[in-house]
Amino acid sequence: MNVITTLKDKRKDKQIKYERTVLRDLSINMLKGRVQNLFGSTRFTQNLMIQSGIEEACYDVAIESFLLGAKYSRFGYYGESMESIRQRCATDEKHLVDTLYNFLLYLGSFDEGVYSESLYYLCEQYVNEWWNEGFRKGERRYKLRLH
């Protein structure tokens, strides 16, 4: 008896397989180092990093941002500029920034003001760094025909 699969299932399987291969380039030490460098460097976020669960949330957002950059790297391989590619996924990237920012605001109990604005810029920088990293790794995989 034949198993009937849909195109949607095939695409999902292919996407999961690609994400697994791309995630092999990441390490826990790399994730920890970036979180400590960015969020542990300022005075008001050092106290925030002591709470449990914060680092794991940062790891989740970093992985999602990395995978987003790797997913869109296909367009860079075919000659599209990075700025236009970034415009394509601007809503997804903003969603990741907002998610991390709101999570940190909720657990950090920051007041609205200067600290929360600088925290938003830190979150934006964090997501941008991981998106760029994923984009570079994904583009390299396409160049080496490892996709």
Buried (B, 14 or more C-beta within 10 A) or exposed (E): EEEEEEEEEEEEEEEEEBBEEBBEBBEEEEBBEBBBEBBBEEEBBEEBBEEEEBBEBBBBBBBBBBBBBBBBBBBBBEEEEBEEBBEEBEEBBEBBBBBBBEBBBEBBEBEEEEBBEBBBEBBBEBBBBBBBBBBBBBBBBBEEEEB
